[in-house]
Amino acid sequence: MIPIAKPIIGEKEKSMVIEVLDSGIIASGSYVRKFEEKFSRYCNIREGIATTSGTSALCVALKSLGINSGDHVLTTPFSFIATGNSILYCNAKPVFADIDENTFNIDPDKIEEKLREDDKINTLLIVHLYGLPCNMSKIMKIVKEYQIYLVEDCAQAHGAEFRGKRVGSFGNISCFSFYPTKNMTTGEGGMILTNDKEIAENCRLYINHGMSERYKHETVGFNYRMTNIQAVIGLCQLEKLDKLNSKRIENASFLSENLSELEWLLTPIVPRGYKHVFNQYTIKVSDRNSFVRYLSKNEIGYGIYYPKTICNQPLYRKLNLYERFSVAERIAKMVVSLPVHPSLSTNDLDYICGKIKEFER
Ligand SMILES: *Cc1c(COP(=O)(O)O)cnc(C)c1O
């Protein structure tokens, strides 16, 4: 079986974890500070706050902006559930704008439509889905014009760039995940980035019981602190991130060169000026059921990200948050992600392309 994802953990990660274990400082500590510094510097941002997951990072990021009941937060309906749930954690209302069918990302024209009809929206939460940046020139223009906060969900896009600028450096605040399927991992883990000192201070409060000094609690906080064990893995992974991403990009080019001749599927596009880091390599097919059955039979791992829009999930329907999106709902029925991770061998890639070419519809 060729898996859809596989983290690469080297000898350095293993020896550093043992070093941390032997030190006895196995919760938060100096390695966490160092990881925050190194990761924020990588994205050219001043403040980094390490957390327990991408989900807790998103939750704290929105809370740190003061988002609360009465606020509407605009986001994409086509993402992992955590993107939408982070808004619910703040008791705010998630509202959605449809996606672009070619990039899978939120459509700037649809953002403007929503902003014109809903003046309670004070925040835009974008997702650089599969590792492809959103159209940041259009989005920066919109957030300036409407004077709303911009939050970036970069959980799938570590190292991705729009016109030479890294994702995570556009918004008021941005969030990353280090889950094992992402471009770099700490097991579980997350990171918040911001250039705003006050927002960063709020984040540090929220991840540590709302505590400003020892046993002085200012707000209902959480325990969302990263550990030294995770941080030291993150430091090793960050050193390799560019290399791991290059391999993903190489693998994606190989897949596209071999698959683009097939008229029954559509390979992913990379617009000029965008650096796509291929957390996922996602194709569109019309008869998905028989295709994924064929992949399974041939021991090729795949993923369907995502089979339903967020607002079409039972939870969102119960909360009366369902909205119909013609593009996102159609795309949700067509997408299939193929293995593209850096552990793939040339043999694996040849095998995947060979089998897909032999698929008879
Ligand atoms: C993975 C992911 C998250 C959540 O990150 P976790 O670390 O798994 O909590 C949020 N948003 C997107 C788009 C993701 O892919």
Ligand as a Chemical Component Dictionary entry (heavy atoms), coordinates in Angstrom:
data_LIG
# 
_chem_comp.id                   LIG 
_chem_comp.type                 NON-POLYMER 
_chem_comp.pdbx_formal_charge   0 
_chem_comp.three_letter_code    LIG 
# 
loop_
_chem_comp_atom.comp_id 
_chem_comp_atom.atom_id 
_chem_comp_atom.alt_atom_id 
_chem_comp_atom.type_symbol 
_chem_comp_atom.charge 
_chem_comp_atom.model_Cartn_x 
_chem_comp_atom.model_Cartn_y 
_chem_comp_atom.model_Cartn_z 
_chem_comp_atom.pdbx_ordinal 
LIG C1 C1 C 0 -5.060 20.290 9.788  1  
LIG C2 C2 C 0 -5.882 21.498 9.645  2  
LIG C3 C3 C 0 -6.362 22.219 10.755 3  
LIG C4 C4 C 0 -6.264 21.704 12.168 4  
LIG O1 O1 O 0 -4.995 21.417 12.599 5  
LIG P1 P1 P 0 -4.812 20.318 13.783 6  
LIG O2 O2 O 0 -3.360 20.496 14.133 7  
LIG O3 O3 O 0 -5.114 19.001 13.216 8  
LIG O4 O4 O 0 -5.704 20.709 14.896 9  
LIG C5 C5 C 0 -7.030 23.404 10.522 10 
LIG N1 N1 N 0 -7.248 23.862 9.278  11 
LIG C6 C6 C 0 -6.831 23.204 8.186  12 
LIG C7 C7 C 0 -7.092 23.767 6.837  13 
LIG C8 C8 C 0 -6.148 21.988 8.333  14 
LIG O5 O5 O 0 -5.757 21.319 7.238  15 
# 
loop_
_chem_comp_bond.comp_id 
_chem_comp_bond.atom_id_1 
_chem_comp_bond.atom_id_2 
_chem_comp_bond.value_order 
_chem_comp_bond.pdbx_ordinal 
LIG C1 C2 SING 1  
LIG C2 C3 SING 2  
LIG C2 C8 DOUB 3  
LIG C3 C4 SING 4  
LIG C3 C5 DOUB 5  
LIG C4 O1 SING 6  
LIG O1 P1 SING 7  
LIG P1 O2 DOUB 8  
LIG P1 O3 SING 9  
LIG P1 O4 SING 10 
LIG C5 N1 SING 11 
LIG N1 C6 DOUB 12 
LIG C6 C7 SING 13 
LIG C6 C8 SING 14 
LIG C8 O5 SING 15 
# 
